[in-house]
Amino acid sequence: MIVSHYAEPVKRTLSKAAALRSAPSDDSELIRELSAGEPFHLLDDSVGWAWGYAGSDRRVGYLRSEALARRS
């Protein structure tokens, strides 16, 4: 999946471990496990799911919004 160059990512941090998934569903394909403290570049957040990318390979996917640390 290619992330649109029109979306400006917001850098966030994971407050707890989370699964990066291919779709906004706990039953969707697991892309990778993310650890607490890892950065996540948020592109959209709606209905309890955050969409964005993580890691040096910029894997795009969804994770539960509750895993993101609150902004200060």
NORHURA-V829195 format. One record per residue. RES is the residue in three letters. PHI is phi in whole degrees, 0 to 359 (none if undefined). PSI is psi in whole degrees, -180 to 180 (none if undefined). Layout:
RES|PHI|PSI ; RES|PHI|PSI
//
This chain:
MET|none|138 ; ILE|257|131 ; VAL|279|131 ; SER|303|136 ; HIS|283|-3 ; TYR|273|-19 ; ALA|272|130 ; GLU|265|114 ; PRO|290|149 ; VAL|249|120 ; LYS|286|124 ; ARG|232|173 ; THR|232|144 ; LEU|282|130 ; SER|274|-16 ; LYS|205|165 ; ALA|300|149 ; ALA|208|156 ; ALA|264|127 ; LEU|271|121 ; ARG|241|160 ; SER|284|-18 ; ALA|211|162 ; PRO|283|68 ; SER|203|140 ; ASP|294|-16 ; ASP|267|-5 ; SER|283|168 ; GLU|301|134 ; LEU|281|124 ; ILE|272|-49 ; ARG|190|161 ; GLU|268|137 ; LEU|248|145 ; SER|263|155 ; ALA|303|139 ; GLY|93|-15 ; GLU|290|147 ; PRO|284|149 ; PHE|222|130 ; HIS|262|103 ; LEU|280|129 ; LEU|249|-30 ; ASP|201|150 ; ASP|214|110 ; SER|208|148 ; VAL|52|39 ; GLY|84|3 ; TRP|235|134 ; ALA|257|136 ; TRP|246|133 ; GLY|178|-153 ; TYR|221|157 ; ALA|215|160 ; GLY|80|167 ; SER|293|-22 ; ASP|270|0 ; ARG|53|48 ; ARG|293|127 ; VAL|267|137 ; GLY|182|-169 ; TYR|244|146 ; LEU|217|161 ; ARG|297|131 ; SER|303|-32 ; GLU|296|-16 ; ALA|282|-14 ; LEU|274|138 ; ALA|292|146 ; ARG|293|146 ; ARG|289|148 ; SER|267|none
//
